Amino acid sequence: MSKRKILYVDDEQINLLLFEANLKDKFEIILAESAMNALKIIAGNKDIDVVISDMKMPFMNGVAFIEKAKLDLPDAKYYILTGYGMTDEIKEAMDEGLVLKKFDKPFRINEIINEIEK
Amino acid sequence: MLFPLKYRKIIEHHLFKDFIKMLFFGLLSLILGLVKFKISGLEGATSDFREIPFLLSIIYIGNPVYLVGVSFISAIGALSIDAFLPTFISHAVAIVISSYVYKYFIGSKKYGLIQIIIFWFIYVLIFYYVLIIPLLVISSSLNGLSDGLDFLTYYGRYAHSARFEIISTTLVTTLFLIQYLTRKELEKHKNKLEYLVKERTEELETANEELKSINDELYDKSEIIHQQNDELKATLQNQKETQTQLIHAEKMVSLGVLTSGVSHEINNPLNYIMGGYIGLQRYFSQNASNNKEIDLFLHSIKTGVDRATQIVKSLNQFTYDSGSMDELCDIHAIIDNCLLMLQNQLNNKIEIKKNFCKENIFIEGNISNLHQVFINVFTNSIHAIDKKGSVFIKTDKNSSKVVIQIKDSGVGISKDHISKITDPFFTTKNPGEGTGLGLAITASIVKKHNGSIEFLSEKNAGTTVVLKFPLKNE
């Protein structure tokens, strides 16, 4: 079984690098430093299994990005990884099934692995 | 009742009364006249007292017919049948004339007491010298009892022999009259006074009635005022509560904005540290290092990140109000979160003793709101402890309820204050140090959760707060 493909979107470079460094052994990681870039990547990679996005990003926040991404890639699992506590917007997105779960920063690696491998 | 009604009517009739009076005065006069003849030693006296009741009868009897009757009875005491007729006639004429004189002079009430007395005194003399004696003399002469004496001689002898009687009768009747008139006058005054008292009493009663009605009116008005006052009080209380909730809501919103911003800014660098930690941990586990210090370093990083993460998380739970009342609230977790947030205030001065029941306790409600409840209660306990002390937290549950007791060793609450502590804006802290909203908000949140909050305290004996919530049954 080939590794699952994960797209991770975050506007902070360190987060991207650390995420990749810590999870590259288990998954195939694709990184995007903005929502726009991520949407472009999705257009060319329809085999992405999981999308994990930061919430607070310039131009487009995590939920808005996922809304758009889901149109192009409806079968992937979408998650939010954020330093924010729960917000009404995230809660709503979760209630609608748009986002499966919200991971908190600082991230707990096992929580993410378990969730994705479920 | 002394007499049956039909007899009473007769007794009280004026004719019957006059008849009785006639008998009384007539007989009295007769008896006093007979004394002269029937009692030994007095036989020779020419004077007697019979004229006294006789004369006085005119005061009491107005009808001349009865006066004639009195004369008749009185005259029975005359020495002989022969003497009876002149005695009767002379007395009857004299008394009838006297009664008119009395009626027009004294009965008219035109004259004062002194004038009446003087008049009476003179009149009695006239009665004797002008009426009785001449009439007796004339009637006796006509009856052939004059012993052949001429009028003047007979008159002179009669007048002389009766001189003592004339003086005594005059004095006694005058005195009696004084007494009689004075008594009547007094009676009149008494009646007038009684009338006045009655009148005044009535006036007072009327005034009293008026006062009463005014009083009733005032009472009604005061009732209305009281009612309005109560309404105003309730409105004010309501306003205070609304104000409290508004202030609180606003505070929580700004706090929420602040903490969510801050938590994001802190969580990101924490994420770096965590990422770095994970990477390092993996590196060292793959490149087996036996350096114990490396473990310590890694462990320290992890502990620090975890603790900072937990604090930020607590803050978020405290300020993020989902608005829903159906969240599953883990009481022990909430208490621990709150203690964590207050860690810097506890320091070394306050010891926290926990006695949690073994199973987890859940209630249904709002997690953020419940955090506020415990933060407020713990903050009060901390503020109540001056130097060193302890806060004892005990949780318990039964089939339907969750009971949380928070007991501190602080200064306590005085009796005057204990009923007011949940009033909005009530505070014993200095201005700027406390808003007086903490417990008001706490109480309102507890109420919203169908719970109760109770404060047991005495000055200088610490405070126990007892919180009760309905248990959420799984």
Contacts between the chains, C-beta under 8 A, distances in Angstrom:
chain1	res1	chain2	res2	distance
A	12	B	268	6.5
A	14	B	272	5.1
A	14	B	275	7.4
A	15	B	268	7.2
A	15	B	271	5.9
A	15	B	272	7.2
A	15	B	275	7.2
A	18	B	271	7.5
A	18	B	272	6.6
A	18	B	275	2.8
A	18	B	276	6.7
A	18	B	278	7.6
A	18	B	279	6.7
A	19	B	275	6.9
A	21	B	275	7.3
A	21	B	279	5.3
A	22	B	275	6.1
A	22	B	278	4.8
A	22	B	279	5.8
A	22	B	282	7.2
A	56	B	264	6.2
A	82	B	264	7.4
A	82	B	267	7.7
A	83	B	263	6.4
A	83	B	264	4.2
A	83	B	265	7.4
A	83	B	266	7.3
A	83	B	267	2.8
A	83	B	268	5.0
A	83	B	270	7.6
A	83	B	271	6.7
A	84	B	260	5.7
A	84	B	263	6.6
A	84	B	264	5.0
A	84	B	267	7.6
A	84	B	316	7.9
A	85	B	259	7.5
A	85	B	260	5.9
A	85	B	263	5.8
A	85	B	312	7.9
A	85	B	313	7.2
A	85	B	315	7.9
A	85	B	316	2.9
A	85	B	317	7.3
A	85	B	319	7.8
A	85	B	320	5.1
A	86	B	316	7.0
A	86	B	320	5.4
A	86	B	322	7.3
A	87	B	260	7.1
A	87	B	320	7.6
A	88	B	322	7.8
A	91	B	322	6.9
A	104	B	267	7.2
A	104	B	309	7.6
A	104	B	313	7.3
A	105	B	267	4.2
A	105	B	268	6.2
A	105	B	270	6.6
A	105	B	271	4.0
A	105	B	274	7.8
A	106	B	267	6.4
A	106	B	270	4.1
A	106	B	271	4.4
A	106	B	273	6.8
A	106	B	274	3.5
A	106	B	275	7.7
A	106	B	305	5.7
A	106	B	309	5.7
A	107	B	271	6.2
A	107	B	274	6.3
A	107	B	275	7.4
A	108	B	274	7.9
A	109	B	278	5.4
